Amino acid sequence: MAITGEDVTLEDIFPISNDFAVVEVSSADELSFVGADTRVRLNFQDGELEVRLPFGSHSRLFLSEVNRAWSDVCKSPKEAPKFEWLHKYRKASKGQGGVKQTLAPLGTTHTRISQHKKTGNSLNTVSRSPVEGNKRVNSGGEFPRVESGPESQGKVKREGWDELKREGRDDLVRQSSHTASNKATMLAMPQFGLRDNLVRCELLKNEDIYTYLENFSFFLGTYNVNGQTPKEGLRPWLGSTSTPPDMYCVGFQELDLSKEAFFFNDTPKETEWMKAVSEGLHPDAKYALVKLVRLVGIMLLFYVRNEHAKHISEMEAETVGTGIMGRMGNKGAVAIRFRFHNSDICVVNSHLAAHIEEYERRNQDYKDICSRLLFHQHDPALAPLTIMKHDVVLWLGDLNYRLSDLDVDNVKDLIAKKDFEKLHSYDQLKRQIDEEAVFVGFVEGEICFLPTYKYDTGSDQWDTSEKCRVPAWCDRILWRGKNVRQLHYQSHMALKTSDHKPVSSLLEIGIKLVNEESYKKTFEEIVRSLDKMENECIPSVTLSSREFQFKDVKFMQHQAETLTLHNDGQVPCQFEFIQKLDEPTYCKPWLTANPAKGFIAQGGNMDIDLEVFVNRSTATELNAGRQKIEDILVLHLERGKDYFLSVSGNYLPSCFGSSIQTLCQLRDPIQEMPLETIRELTSSGDETRTLIIDKPLDIPKEIWQMVDHLYRNAPKQGELFQQPGRRSEFLEIRDCLDTGMPDSLPGSNHSVAEALLIFLDALPEPVVPFSLYQQCLECCSNTSQCKKVVSLLPQCHKNVFNYIAAFLRELLKHSTHNSLDVNILATIFAALLLRSPTKQDLAEKRKTQEFFQHFLVQDLS
């Protein structure tokens, strides 16, 4: 079913007027089966519409909403609305006669109600093809259907909007969607949500009874194209199987290495490579492009054979960046998840940190992707799905793990002997998997092909550049799940566009199909059992603890405690943490419960992680003592009682999240200062703040420490402010700044650089105060006016601005070594020094960069 406006097109609109009526037209056979779909006929102004509604609470809610809307019309003034506005949305092909339609089968149609502000109620009917309705994540527009075969090589069709106006239609589609909050409230109603969810829960437990396995072939491909455009056909790679695969999952990395792609996520190469893939698919089958998702240069395309498209549902796509500050998309992952028949599948395409010595950073990237990449379910009342919450996970990409403890000559000698088994023993990924540091539970097939990196572009020669990179298997494909068999795993040497070689794996996966008769029988038994249990039993759980203590919580350092729920009642139970009176959410912003809602089978257990994490949005209030690590959670059982949990702890103040003015008042590290002193500094406005020292510091000592460290150690450091540091090193740097120990900053140059960016990002008031932001935009093209705005900054803010700008100008003097330029530095630092008080659009972003560029040019006086 379609869920949001992006998933649907608007087919038609039918007025709910005084002559509106709903009549059930289900057959006797349909009515006799508990759980069958319901067919109803809607009679309206100039025709009728027959719809098939799926069994369950959504259909009951739909019919109740229709009835409520009709009741509202009956109560309205005597002069009935004429719905004249409908005519401009009606399809021309319908003419002036009556309308009689039958909607598409279950799974392709969803009907919803929207309120029109001026003309009364109307019924919106929206339909969605499982394939054609999907949209790109990072760019707009309808998605093409792609056919591959002898007669339609790479043909791209864009299916139109008929004769309807796009502008008006989009508005109405947006209006037709339920808001998440409304839908969550609806699902929480006992007569709707609980029973359907219990049925779903029991069906999942018993699915072995009514499902059977059938094998389907999945072609997985990964290719780091090094920013190149397609220069050769991809058929030797994508069409290398003897028979056409059922599915294609094709991943690219480094699709575009330009600054425009990096900073604005826009590239023409998306279309070029998509076309090359379409033309390279197996010629003996026709395929539909179901989804394309891209994050900067990481792109994933998902194709299915046309005959399988109708069995794809619950399609979602997400991205996560693991670049500098955990946001930049030059490294990270894109992923899709979908249901094929009765199996849930997730496909991840990732590009992890580079350089041979950075295997720990790669491990961290993997863990970040697993924890941060969440798929929101179609039912917003359900918790998001993680990557691992799927029957099968397919992971491909440039994982960037290298060969350790061998020099280039020894590696090439083993390659010449084709002793891949011995060579593989030096592979970093194999070692990390063996140590269970990453990819626990995943399987990789035997590697019997040459390392895929690094080649001279356009050849099969190993890297002959000055760096002479050691060959490595950077490009990998792994899987996790049952009933998976690998048929081949190979590289494709014929392709020479990039300094990498593409890799493919053909997997045969057992997919769960439903036996309809067994399903009906199981469903009926579950419903009868639930009827009996609901009448006899009340849900009950026992809790492992009701008090949770978090000691010495620090900025951006995760802490977790586990709450275990045991269902000791006689029925499955549904639990949820609910908000307290007059509070917007169920917990404080620094606290989360994972999962916050769910089901527990009779006699089952559920582990809930209570997680504390202080970030830039919560640190300021905790530093100032206006908030404490204290909260009460209310755990609610549907049809049962509430349980109260106490969460408490202490927060160690940090320079991260403290204001520039406060830090200029502190000569000693913040954690050496009495808490009362810190609270006194932050309790009043800047003008009335009491001076703790006679002469405040010109700039916060913490900024000086980080900038001075980089000035002395990193002016020629490559990829500075672009390559992320290590999280463990950031925590050491934070502790050093907050405690004064040790005397010098620990960690790599990249970790110190990232710490500086995080510090600027966490300032409660940016270096250029919010009050002057608009002036900066207005004068961004005039150097003298820009200088004038900076002269208006509070003295300590002005000092910080000039100090950072001077440091960055010094870095630009070494651009031949560090590869930095004015555009890169302006893009990174303008976003931190000139933060918008509201959401920033692309035009504003460009203006802030133009403003800051004036202070980076060498001839600035």
JOMOBEL-V628285 format. One record per residue. N is the residue number from 1. OMEGA is omega as a letter, one per 30 degrees, with the letter a starting at -180 (* if undefined). Layout:
n=(N:N)
omega=(OMEGA:OMEGA)
//
This chain:
n=(1:2:3:4:5:6:7:8:9:10:11:12:13:14:15:16:17:18:19:20:21:22:23:24:25:26:27:28:29:30:31:32:33:34:35:36:37:38:39:40:41:42:43:44:45:46:47:48:49:50:51:52:53:54:55:56:57:58:59:60:61:62:63:64:65:66:67:68:69:70:71:72:73:74:75:76:77:78:79:80:81:82:83:84:85:86:87:88:89:90:91:92:93:94:95:96:97:98:99:100:101:102:103:104:105:106:107:108:109:110:111:112:113:114:115:116:117:118:119:120:121:122:123:124:125:126:127:128:129:130:131:132:133:134:135:136:137:138:139:140:141:142:143:144:145:146:147:148:149:150:151:152:153:154:155:156:157:158:159:160:161:162:163:164:165:166:167:168:169:170:171:172:173:174:175:176:177:178:179:180:181:182:183:184:185:186:187:188:189:190:191:192:193:194:195:196:197:198:199:200:201:202:203:204:205:206:207:208:209:210:211:212:213:214:215:216:217:218:219:220:221:222:223:224:225:226:227:228:229:230:231:232:233:234:235:236:237:238:239:240:241:242:243:244:245:246:247:248:249:250:251:252:253:254:255:256:257:258:259:260:261:262:263:264:265:266:267:268:269:270:271:272:273:274:275:276:277:278:279:280:281:282:283:284:285:286:287:288:289:290:291:292:293:294:295:296:297:298:299:300:301:302:303:304:305:306:307:308:309:310:311:312:313:314:315:316:317:318:319:320:321:322:323:324:325:326:327:328:329:330:331:332:333:334:335:336:337:338:339:340:341:342:343:344:345:346:347:348:349:350:351:352:353:354:355:356:357:358:359:360:361:362:363:364:365:366:367:368:369:370:371:372:373:374:375:376:377:378:379:380:381:382:383:384:385:386:387:388:389:390:391:392:393:394:395:396:397:398:399:400:401:402:403:404:405:406:407:408:409:410:411:412:413:414:415:416:417:418:419:420:421:422:423:424:425:426:427:428:429:430:431:432:433:434:435:436:437:438:439:440:441:442:443:444:445:446:447:448:449:450:451:452:453:454:455:456:457:458:459:460:461:462:463:464:465:466:467:468:469:470:471:472:473:474:475:476:477:478:479:480:481:482:483:484:485:486:487:488:489:490:491:492:493:494:495:496:497:498:499:500:501:502:503:504:505:506:507:508:509:510:511:512:513:514:515:516:517:518:519:520:521:522:523:524:525:526:527:528:529:530:531:532:533:534:535:536:537:538:539:540:541:542:543:544:545:546:547:548:549:550:551:552:553:554:555:556:557:558:559:560:561:562:563:564:565:566:567:568:569:570:571:572:573:574:575:576:577:578:579:580:581:582:583:584:585:586:587:588:589:590:591:592:593:594:595:596:597:598:599:600:601:602:603:604:605:606:607:608:609:610:611:612:613:614:615:616:617:618:619:620:621:622:623:624:625:626:627:628:629:630:631:632:633:634:635:636:637:638:639:640:641:642:643:644:645:646:647:648:649:650:651:652:653:654:655:656:657:658:659:660:661:662:663:664:665:666:667:668:669:670:671:672:673:674:675:676:677:678:679:680:681:682:683:684:685:686:687:688:689:690:691:692:693:694:695:696:697:698:699:700:701:702:703:704:705:706:707:708:709:710:711:712:713:714:715:716:717:718:719:720:721:722:723:724:725:726:727:728:729:730:731:732:733:734:735:736:737:738:739:740:741:742:743:744:745:746:747:748:749:750:751:752:753:754:755:756:757:758:759:760:761:762:763:764:765:766:767:768:769:770:771:772:773:774:775:776:777:778:779:780:781:782:783:784:785:786:787:788:789:790:791:792:793:794:795:796:797:798:799:800:801:802:803:804:805:806:807:808:809:810:811:812:813:814:815:816:817:818:819:820:821:822:823:824:825:826:827:828:829:830:831:832:833:834:835:836:837:838:839:840:841:842:843:844:845:846:847:848:849:850:851:852:853:854:855:856:857:858:859:860:861)
omega=(l:a:a:l:a:a:a:l:a:a:a:a:a:a:l:a:a:a:a:l:l:a:l:a:l:l:l:l:l:a:a:a:l:l:l:l:l:l:l:l:l:l:a:a:a:l:l:a:l:a:l:a:l:l:l:a:a:l:l:l:a:a:l:l:l:a:l:l:l:l:l:l:a:a:a:a:a:a:a:l:a:l:a:a:a:a:a:l:a:l:a:a:a:l:a:a:l:a:l:a:l:a:a:a:l:l:l:a:l:a:a:a:l:l:l:a:a:a:l:a:l:l:l:l:a:a:a:l:a:a:a:a:a:a:l:a:a:l:a:l:l:a:a:l:a:l:l:l:a:a:a:a:l:a:a:l:l:a:a:a:a:a:a:l:a:a:a:a:l:a:a:l:l:a:a:a:l:l:a:a:l:a:l:l:l:a:l:a:a:a:a:a:a:a:a:a:l:l:l:a:a:l:l:l:a:a:l:a:a:l:l:a:l:a:l:a:l:l:l:l:l:a:l:a:l:l:a:l:a:a:a:l:a:a:l:l:a:a:a:a:a:l:a:l:l:a:l:l:a:a:l:l:a:l:a:a:a:l:l:l:a:a:a:l:a:a:l:a:l:a:a:a:l:l:l:l:a:a:a:a:a:a:a:l:l:a:l:l:a:a:l:l:a:l:a:a:a:a:l:l:a:l:l:l:a:a:l:a:a:a:l:l:l:a:l:l:l:l:l:l:l:l:a:a:l:a:a:a:l:l:a:a:l:a:l:l:a:l:l:a:a:l:l:a:l:l:a:l:a:l:a:a:a:l:a:a:a:a:l:l:l:l:a:l:l:a:l:l:a:a:a:a:a:l:l:a:l:l:a:l:a:a:l:l:l:l:a:a:l:l:a:l:l:a:a:l:l:a:l:l:a:l:a:l:l:l:a:a:l:l:a:l:l:l:l:l:a:l:a:a:l:a:a:l:l:a:a:a:l:a:a:l:l:l:a:l:a:l:l:a:l:l:l:l:l:a:l:l:a:l:a:a:g:a:l:a:l:a:l:a:l:a:l:l:a:a:l:a:l:l:a:l:a:a:a:l:l:l:l:l:a:l:l:l:a:l:l:l:a:l:a:a:a:a:a:a:a:l:l:l:l:a:l:l:l:a:l:a:l:a:a:l:a:l:a:a:l:l:a:a:l:a:a:l:l:a:l:l:a:l:a:a:a:a:a:a:l:a:a:l:l:a:l:l:l:l:a:a:l:a:l:l:a:l:l:l:a:l:a:l:a:l:l:l:l:l:a:l:a:a:l:a:l:a:l:l:a:a:l:a:l:l:a:a:a:a:l:a:l:a:l:l:a:g:a:l:a:a:l:l:l:a:a:l:l:l:l:l:l:a:l:l:a:l:a:a:a:a:a:a:l:l:a:a:l:l:l:l:a:l:l:l:l:l:a:l:l:a:l:a:l:l:a:a:l:l:a:l:l:a:l:a:a:l:l:a:l:a:l:a:a:a:l:l:a:l:a:l:a:a:l:a:l:a:a:l:l:a:l:a:a:a:a:l:a:a:a:a:l:l:l:l:a:a:l:l:l:l:l:a:a:l:l:a:a:a:l:l:a:l:a:a:a:a:a:a:l:l:l:a:l:l:a:l:l:a:a:l:l:a:l:l:l:a:l:a:a:a:a:a:f:a:a:a:l:l:a:l:a:l:l:l:l:l:l:l:l:l:a:a:a:l:a:l:a:a:l:a:a:a:a:a:a:l:l:l:a:a:a:a:a:a:a:l:l:l:a:l:l:l:l:a:l:a:a:l:l:l:l:l:a:a:a:l:l:l:a:l:l:l:a:l:a:a:l:l:a:l:l:l:a:a:a:a:l:a:a:a:l:a:a:a:a:l:l:l:l:a:a:l:a:l:l:a:l:l:l:l:l:l:a:l:l:a:l:a:a:a:l:a:*)
//
